[in-house]
């Protein structure tokens, strides 16, 4: 009986060691894939959206306070947040800092909240303090005009309404005054 027990423990130990070895191999391979994906798509080179110099399609939207916003003329910054987005609440403070720190007028800032009509996000009041806020479904006209398919997204426009730069993090956007016109 004892030799059978020793054999069973040895086999179980061997299988555990093999499983551990395979797990380390999978983790190594996942790290390699992460590095390859990061190299293909650096954070500053977004796979979506309009390129610098392109103009978004003309649009009009009604804000939560029944203001009519037409664009892109007159807008300086457009931000896209999604009510279901887990990263969006983290990006609100840098967004507020960017707008106030650069002295961008509230009438020049549009915050688009996707899927937030039935259950508005908790940061809605903070957005409304520095931006005109509008709501739209996930396949809305504003996201289509800017070709946004990821959230949050921030688009800095020039005086003519052309895209100057876009990104996932408002803290990485250049100051509007430093942008060429």
N, C-alpha and C positions, 0 to 999 in steps of 0.2 A: 504494500500500500504506500509505503514511504517513497519508493522510486517513482511511482505515478504522480504523487504530489510534487516531488521535486521537478519532474518533467513539465508538469502543468505550470508551475511557477516560472520555470525557465522559459517556456513558450510565451507566457503572458509578459514577462520582462522583455523578451525579444520583440514582441509585437508593440509594446509601449515605446521602446527605443526606436523602432522603425517608424511609428507614428510621429514621434518627436522629430525625427530626421526629415520626414516628408513635410511636416508643418514648417520647419525652418526653410525648406526649399520653396514652399509656396510664399512665405513672407518675403524672401529674397526676390522672387519673381515679381511680386506685387510692387516692391520698391523700384525695381527696374522699369516696370510699366508706368509707374507714377512719374519717374524721371523722364521717360520718353514722351509722355503726354504733356508734361510741363514744357519740354523743349519745343514741342510742336506748336503750342499755344501759350506764349508768354502773356502774363496778366495785362500788360499795356496794349497788346495787339489783339483786340477783341474780335471774335469770329462773327459777330452780329453787327447790325446797325449800319448807318450811313458813314461813309468815309469823310474825312475832313474836306471841306469845300463843297460837299453835296448839300442840297436843300431838302428838308422833309416836305412831304406833300402838304398842301394847304389844309388847314383843319379849323374847326370851331368846336368849342366845348363849353358846357355850362358847369360852373363851379357849384359847390355845396351851398353857397350863399347867393345863388342865382345870378352870378356875374357871367357875362358872355366873354369868352377868351377866343380870339382868332389868332392864327399864327401861320408861320413861325415869326413873322415880322413883329417886333416889339418885345419878343421874349429873349432873355439872356441865358436862362438856365432852365432845363426841363429835367425833372427827376421822376423816375418810375419806381413805385413800391408796390408790393403785392401783400394783401391781407394775410395770406397763408405762408409768406416767405419767412423763414427762420432767421435769416441774416439781416433783413430789413430794419428791425428795431435797433440793431447795432450801428447801422449807418445813419440813423436819424441825427444823433448828436453831431457827428462830423459835418453832415449836411447843413444843419442849423449854424454851426460855427463858420462854415464856408460862406454862407449867404451873408450873415451878419458881419463877419470879419472882412469881407470884400465890399461891403456897402452896397450890395445889390438890392434894388428897390423891390418891394413885394409884388408890384404889378409886372415885373420882369421875370418872375419866377413862377413856374407851373409845376405843381406836384400832382402826378397822376397815381391814384390808388386803384389798383386792379382788384376786382372781386371784393371790394370793401363796403358795398352799399348795405347789405343785410347785416353784416357784423363789422362795423368800422374798427380799424386797428387802434390800440390804446394811445398811439403817438399822434393821432389825427389833430388834436388841438395844438400841439407843438408845431406841426407842419403848417397849419392855418395861420399861425402867427407870422410866418416869414414868406408864405407862398399862397398863390391861388390854388385851391385844391379841387380836383375834379375826380370823378369816379367813372370807371368803365369796366366792361367784362374782359376776360382774359384774351379775347380775340377782338379787342376794341380798335377803333380808328386811330387813336393816338399812337398806340404801340405799333400799329401797322405803318403809320406815317414815318416813324423813326426806325422801323425794322427791329424793334426790341423783342427779344425772345428769352431774356434772362433777367432776373431781378435780384437786387436793386440795380438800376441803371441811371447814369447821370450824363446829360448831354449839355455841353457848353456851346452856345451859339454866338456868332459875331453880330455886328450891328445890322447886317443885311439878312440875318436869319439862316445863314449857312452854318453847318456843323464845324466847329473848330476842333473839338476833342470830346471824347466820350470815355466813360470808364465805369468800373464797378464800385469804386470808393471815392467819395467826394474829396477826401483829404489828399488824394493824388492828383486832383485837377489843378492846373496852373491858375494863378491869379488872373482874373479877367484883364486887368490893366497891362499885364505882361504879354498878353496875346497880341499877335500882329493883326491888324484890321485890313 
